[in-house]
Amino acid sequence: MDMSVGGLWTSMGPMAKGVFILLCILSVYSLAVSVERWLTFQKAKQQSVKFALEVGQLLKQDKLKEAIDLAKKYKHSHVAKVVSAGLLEFAYEAHGSASQGHDTVAAAERAIERASMMTTADMKKGLGGLATIATTAPFIGLFGTVIGIINAFRGMAASGAGGLGTVSAGISEALVTTAVGLFVAIPAVWLYNLFLNKIERFQVEMSNSASELVDYFMKRQAAKAA
C-alpha cells in the first residue's frame, strides 16, 4: 500500500476527500483570521503607547481640542477610541447642556463605557469562527474516520475476506481525517486563547485610561466651580 500523501489521497473515497477538503478550508480560514487579528492587535498596542504619552501632555495643559484631534491620528488604538469618546462628550456637554443641570462628568463616563463595549466587540471580530473551528474540527475529522471504517468493513464483507490485513489499509486511510482534524483544531485553540488574553489586557488598559480620564474631568469641573 502506498502511504504517501498522493497515495492516500488516491485511495480515499468521495466522503473522506470531502471531509479533507473541508478541513483544509477551515485551516486556511483559521490562519487568515489569526494573521489579521495579530496584525490588528500589534497596531493597537503600538499606537496606544504613543497616544498615551502624547495625550497626557496635552491634558496637563488643558488642550482638549488638540487631544481630540490627536486621537483621530491613532485609528487603531483602543485607548484613543475610549479617550476620544469621553473628550468629545465632555466638550459637548461643557459647552451645551451642562448649564441646564446635566451632569457633564456622568455623561462623559457613559460615553466612555459605550466606546469600551464597542471597541471590545470589534476586537473579538472573527474569534467566534476561530472558537467554532477549534471545537468542531476534531469531530469533522472523526466523522471522516467513521465513514472510512464503515467503508473498510463493508469492503471486507463484500469480498468475504477477513483478518486485520484486509481492513488495515482502509482504517489507516480513514484515520488520516482525524489526524488532519486535530492538526486544524490544536493551533486554533492556542490562538483563540492567546487572543482572548490580549483582549483582556486591552480591556484593563481601557478601564485604567477611562478611570484616569474621569478623574481629570472631575478635577477640571471642580476647578471651574471654585
N, C-alpha and C positions, 0 to 999 in steps of 0.2 A: 504493500500500500504506500502511495506517495504522501508523505506527511508534510510536504512543503505547503506554503500558503496557496500557491496556484493549484496544487493537487487537492487540497482540502476544499477550495472554492469550487472546483470542478465536480467533486463528489457530493457536494451539498445539494439538498433538494430545494425546490422553489420557496418553501416556507422558511427554511433556515437562511437562505440567501436574503429573503425579505427582512428577516429579523436582523441580520448582519448589516444590511444597508441602513435600516432604521437607526441602529446603534451608532453607526458612523456619522449619520446626520446629527444625532443628538450630541455626539462628541465634538463635532465642528461648532455647533451652536454654543455648547458649554465653553469652548475655548474662546469664541468670539465675544461672548458676554464677559468672560473673565478678563480678557485683554482690555476691553472697553472700560470696565469698572476700575481696573488697576490704574489705567492712564488718568481717568477722571479723578480718582482719589489722590493720586500723586499731585495733580494740578491743584486740587483743593487744599492740600496740605501746604504746598509751597506758597501759593497765593495768600493763604490765611496768615502765615507767619509774617510775610511782608506787609500785609494790610494792617495787622495788629500793631506793628511797630510804628507805622506812619499815622494811623488814625489816632493813636494815643497822644501823639504830639499835637495834632490839630485840636483834639478835645480839651487839652490842657489850656489852649489859647481861646477856647470857646468859638472855634470856627466850624459851626455846624454845616453851613453850606459847602465848604471845602471838603468836609468829611463825607458828605453825601455824594459829592462829585467823585471823590476818591473811590468810594465803594463801587461805582459804576465801572471803574477800570479793572476790577478784580471779579469778573463774572463767574469764575469757577470757585470762588472762595465761599465756603459755608458761613464763616464768621462775618464776611462782608454782607451777605444777604440778610442775616439776622440784625446786624447793627444798622444797616441801611433802612430796614423796615421801621425800627424804633426811632431813628433820627427823623425820618420823613413824617411819621405820625406826631412826634413831639413838636416838630417845627410847625406842622399844620395846626395842631391844637393850640400852640402858644400864640399863634397869630390869628386864630379864628374863634373857636367856641369856648376857649378857656374862660373868657370873661363872663360867660353865661353860667358859670358854676360847674363846668365839666372838669373832671379830674384828668389833667394832662398826663401825669405820670402813669396812671392806670390805663389810659388809652394807649400809650406807647408800649406798656407792658403786654397788653393784649395783642398788639400788632407784632411784637417780638415773638410771642407764643405761636401765632399763626404762621409766621415765617419759618420758625423752627420746625413745625409739623410738616409744612410743605417741602422744606429742604430735606428733611429726613425721608419723606416719601419718595422724593426724586432720587435720593441716594440708593434706595432699595430697588430701583428700576432694574428688572432683569434677574434679580436674585430669586424671585418666585420660581422662574423657569429653571434656574440652577438647582434649587432645592427639589423640584419635581424630578429632574433628571437623576439627582443623587439617590432618590428613594425608589424610583421605578426602573432604572436601567438594569439592576440585578434581576428583577422579576421578568423583564423583557427577555434577557438572556436565558433565564431559566425556562421561560415558555418555549424558546427555540430548542433548548436541550430536551425538554419533554417530548416535543413533536418529533425530534430526531430519534429519540429512543423508541418511541412508538413505531416509527417507520422501520427501525432496525429489527425490532421483534416481528413486525408484520412481514418483512422480507424473509426472516428466518422461518416463519410459519408457512409462507408460500413455497419456499424451496424445500422444506421438510428436513433441513439440516439443523443440527443442534450444536451446542458447545460454545465456549467463550470465544473461540476464534471466529465463529460465524458472526457474532454481534459486536465484537470489539471494534471493528472498523467503523461501523455506524455510530457506536457510542462515542468514540473519540472525535468524530466529526461533530456530533451533537454538542459535546462539551465545549467546543470552540465558542459557541454563542454565550455560554455562561462566563467564560474567561473574558470575552470582549465586554460583556455587561459590567463585570467587576472593574475592568480597565477604564470604562467610562465613568462609573459611579464613584470610585475612590477619590480621584482628583476633584470631582465636583463637590464632594463632601468637604474636603480640605479647604477648597477655595471659598465655598459658602460660609464656613465658619470663620475663615480669615477676614472676609469682607464684613461679616456681622461685627466682629471685634473692632474693625476700623470704624464702622458706623457708630458703635457705642462710644468710641473715643471722640469722634466728631461731635456727638451729642453732648458729651461732657464739656467740650470746648465751647460749643454754642451756649450751653447753660451758664458757664462761667462768664462769657462775654456779655450775655444778657443781664446777668446779675450786676456786673460792673457798670453797665450802661444805665440800668435803672438807678443805681446809687448816684451816678453822675447827674441824672435828671433831677433826683430829689435834692441834691446839694445845690444845683443851679436854681431850682424853684425856691428853695429856702433863702438863697442869697438875694433873689429878686424881691421876695416878700419883706426881707429885712431892709 
